[in-house]
Amino acid sequence: MANNDKMETMLYNAAMGLGLAEEMRTNPDIFVLGQGVASGGWFGAEKGLADEFGSDRVVDCGICEAFEVGMAAGASVVGMTPVINLGFADFSLIAGDEIYHKLGKWRYMHGLNVPMSAVIILPVGVMGGAGPEHSNSIEVLGMHFPGLKVVVPSNAADAKGLMKAALREPNPVLYHSIQTLSFTRGEVPLDSDYIVEIGKGIVRRPGRDATLLTYGSMVNRSLEAATTLANEGIEVEIIDLRSLVPLDWELILESVNRTHRALVVHEANKTAGPGAEIAAQIQERAFYELETPILRVAGKDVPLPQQNDLEQACIPSVDEIVAAGRHIMSL
């Protein structure tokens, strides 16, 4: 990450768009395609791009996810860097073959000694009652299919920095923006060299008693829970993973080996969610360092309701995270 002093407060989605615009200015092979991107995109991330870069590089497309990602796979093979915004991660299932087979596997299958740079923007999570087909957190799929990188920015600065890193990455990146954070604000470095390295997590709050591993929408709730627990004498270390592929195992294990307790918190479903894999690997890598079982706090295994209060009941609350912190210290 470059050292810079110039910061600006901006929306999460605007920061994502800033990272994209900065990279488009220096790399003419980057282009953007998706529904309404020429007029700002689904939630404003692409605002102003068409005015600056024109309709040849910012291309509106009908709702045809398989075509969009299939085209991206072909474009990346010949040296271009496509950016596809699918609007909601749920719709990536329509383009499952193109994402998980073609983009993820073509370098391996065809012995391609060339980069395959592509960024697929897949917004995840609840967003105020959008319903069971628009609100899922399915980022675990990118962990299951080799050949893809998976990032999940939890704030505006990371939204910019991870976008820039994704556009420089020679492998395809699934960029999971967070729907509940789209219109939240944060301080963002204006340095055009600012990036967040893929595969590097960060300690958001140091602690001695337990390691809490999280990402995306649950970072802020975990920090709030840690403040409550600190008032009770329990100091929880909060690690924002930022990337799920690859995971920052050096950081994870250093923390777990020091605190001897681990919790994983995420909005995605508990059963076979990212936390299941993370917990299994901690158990394999650090079994003799653990003083308690690894706990998971995660989304309920139900279709998400199309009502805000019911929706919130299906994902981890601050109180649930606090309860898990108390419980792990009592074991």
Buried (B, 14 or more C-beta within 10 A) or exposed (E): BEEEEEEEEBBBBBBBBBBBBBBBEEEEBBBBBBBBBBEBBBBBBBBBBBEEBEEEBBBBBEEEBBBBBBBBBBBBBEEBBBBBBBBBBBBBBBBBEBBBBBBBBBBEEEEEEEBBBBBBBBBBBBBEBBBBEBBBBBBBBBBEBEBBBBBBBBBBBBBBBBBBBBBBBEBBBBBBBBBBBBEEBBEBBBBBEBBBEBBBBBBBBEBEBBBBBBBBBBBBBBBBBBEBBBEEEBBBBBBBBBBBBEBBBEBBBBBBBEBBBBBBBBBBBBEEBBBBBBBEBBEEEBEEBBEBEBBBBBBEEEEBBBEEEEBBEBBBBBEBBBBBBEEBBEE
